[in-house]
């Protein structure tokens, strides 16, 4: 007769291995405790904020708030003696040109060569980034199509209106596939329809390409309720959060009223 096997002590089931939490995504831009002064006049005072990939972040402030100075520090036109600026986790002071590779820039002043065509301007920029001719041509055509400028490719820049020139500059800034796109007051001098079209186009670029966008402006109507918003006044951040939340926290009904309240509070030291 077959004996039944003797059962040993019941072994506890091994606990499943713990799954390590995924690290948070690297921000497109991180600014940590950055200050800057022209001689003895402090222009930026201990700024800290992040720009996440896939988000449109508006840096809103009146003229003279320090927006363009901050822009110059991020792009390394100026050096930041205090604090740290990282682009996709890399510090330009430590990592050099490798840290600036993921950066695309649209400056406040126009930087296109007026006597060259759109095609010639973009091919020159592509060559600076080491793109081969065939790849450059494909990217130029794709980026111009994305900003509704494909039919203007052989037009001299001098013959374009202001809104079209801005679209070309945005296309140029995207040729090398950046992770961070900086735009410094890019709609200055444009009419309202042109401004709105460019704002909407850049929102779509952030969303569709997972690009972090930092858009500096002094114009309230360029900020949407769902945007990340940093309010800068006299070199200090006076609000940082989603635009709708900033309005709610201020106790106001509109962003315009919230902006007035935030800057007034800063003026009186409250």
Helices and strands as residue ranges (DSSP letters): E 29-38, E 41-51, E 56-60, H 67-74, E 82-87, E 90-91, H 92-95, H 97-100, E 103-106, H 118-128, H 133-146, G 150-152, G 157-159, H 162-173, E 180-184, H 192-209, E 212-217, G 220-222, E 228-233, E 236-242, H 243-250, H 255-268
